[in-house]
């Protein structure tokens, strides 16, 4: 799964505002900091404002601030509010003509739906504040637990790669 630049810019904006909670910032400042298009960021900020993630005010002394504490902004919620869809395969999109002849017996939609839910639930265990804690020790819950089969496959792939060098 790949998230859009729109979502990436939304998360970056929230992180930047979290780092600068003591003052108002501007769209131009954020765009310059991340070297991204100001015009694109205007759309991102408008959406974040309409979804009540940030406060935006005009005029002298105006600018952008978080609408709530970064600890209250769940990453999964931001992704749901910024991604256009999670149509991983055609049968997820009710707006298109589904031409899949095996859909009545296929479990792919169910499996992908379940993994998407797990993906978002996992992301919602973290908030914007969690992204900023780079100096803390990792806990066991921060490490990915792989099944023994996947772990063995990764080890085998690493062994093959090192033998080819």
Secondary structure, DSSP 8 states (H G I E B T S, - for coil): ----HHHHHHHHHHHHHHHTTTS-B-HHHHHHHHT--HHHHHHHHHHHHHTTSEEEE-STT-EEEESS-GGG-BHHHHHHHHSS----SGGG-TTS----TTTTT--HHHHHHHHHHHHHHHHTT-BHHHHT--SS---GGGS----HHHHHHHHHHHHHHHHH-
